[in-house]
Amino acid sequence: MQRLLLFLAIYSISFLAQRDAFAQTVTGSFKFEGKLRNYKVFFPENYSSAESSPLVIYLHCYGFYASWGASYTGLHRVADTLGYITVYPDALDNWNSGVSDNPRFPTTDTDDVGFINALIDTMENRYSIDPERIYACGFSNGGFMSYKLACQLSNRLAAVASVSGVLSNSIAANCKANRSIPVLQIFGTGDNLYPGNNYFYSAEATFSYWLSNNNCTETTTTNLPDLDPEDGCTVEKISYTNCANNRSMLYYRIHGGGHTWPGGNTDKYSDGNTNNDINANYEILKFFNESQLTPTSVENYKNELLFSTYPNPFDSETTISFQIQKQSKLEIRIYSTTGQEIRTYLYQNLTPGTHELTWDGTNNFGENVSGGLYLISLSTLDFNKTSKVIFVR
């Protein structure tokens, strides 16, 4: 209790820590690659569809699940006060983040980058999301996954944050971040992952990788006040401000800290010392508040995969017209509103340009489907787009 009161006094948010006055909480799901994927959304109390809201995606750790992550971190409670929509997605088993480089941590061979990309599409289609202010963060394996997203989805994410997560060897070797991306890292020196191993980068090597990617040169180091001497750890804050494209980076090195989320609910999880001098939720969201994509970046993304259907509605057949800018593997999947996969079209090496195909209202077995609303999903290795079509029979 003493630790909790000490932290709340510093940040003056004691009334927020107990607060659950959200405008709405929604549990949703959709099919991706033929499998049902689940997520939970917390809307801020001041959410309005008339205004665009920033979105933060939280990625849970290995062996756990989204609702546990919500109760352990309480990220949505702080996000609520800043007007963020928070979404907690569930991995199918564990995030395919590169953690399986170590055979002790197997994961399914799932396109989780594609799933998060489709989740962003889903959120943008259903709610009022600011496309320039979409962020990802995670704990442990969720932190690994945040770094993988920074490598492979940097054109959609304005910034990422990782707590107790590092780059695996395989992800670092194939990282293709197409721009400098702001990164915040929080790591305890008492964490077993801190020194790295044969499969994973160390915490220091991971952060150095992103410093190099972002061409950061200037640094400021500050030892933060030891607000809770009883937690067994202290915080060193390392700030980098002179990075490419006016980006910034932050590293909170928790001396004596364990494999934990600073300020997290120790009744839910504890692996070493949990720092109470800072609150990870507050620091992450404050960092995100200072980072956003440029309108040009967002527009470039929108032009990468374009498609339309005509006629719509249709009574016999509709033409799906799509345009891609580079040679790609492409998947077109048609779903019912209940998530059942109706028709699948697969292309291995589709050339750049405009292409068309016709759907005649039949399923993969050539059987006629009933009239109604259907979802058409187009996916490449980098992008996913979904549109609606009405079949009138």
C-alpha angles and dihedrals in degrees: 000000000000091000093049094049091048093055094044092052092056096049096034092223102117090128090054098053091067095039125113099160096137122163090227143345117208131188112203143170141185136179118260120180087351095304128106113246121196134206141167125220128203116196121204118247091249095049114142127175087218091070131050115245130202116249128217121192117205118202117203127225132259115294095012137083143229101272090050089053090053093052094042099049104023087209093154092059093062092036088057092061091052096047096252124148108224123207124189110195124194122231115227088241110327128343113275089230103139092270087117089073079091105063089215088073108049120182134186117262093252129151095236092162088058090047093053089046090052090046090056089050090050093050092048092048095049104033141030103269127170103232091204093058109053117132140179131207136164149171125244106323086011086058089051087051092049089057092048088053090050087056098045108023104035091126090068103034121074093198142342136214130200128195115194092344130117141181116276118222094250095050093047091049091054101034112138106174103173095206142018107281126195112245132192118192128189118188138162121223088219092058113113089226094054097091094041125220142220091300105036137046116246118252090256094048090048093054091043088055091058092043088057093045090052096040093232116178111163125067140183122195123200130179105219122221115275095238095171112036089179096065093074097232145078134207130240112192116204116190128193116191107158097076133135116290091009091293124153136208134201133198122189106195107195107206107214092004121140136214093298145112109254108244091012125145104271090194087068099042141355130172108163127328118346111212118228098179089087134021113227092211093056095044094047096049092044088054092047090051088065095051132069140149120257119248087245092058091051092047091051089054093050091053093051097079120017128171143159139181127224136220096026116202095033134183104196111008141349131205119231108207119189139171129206128184101210138030106280148166104247133195124192115191127178117206136186117236088259090061098256112147108236108173133007131198119184128192122185104194110008114183122234116270140057121325136178138201132176126231114201098191096265131123129234089282094054092253122140114251125214123262120267145087119327133183121226115202123192117191135180126175088271107030145036130195130180130197136175128239131183120218113202112200 
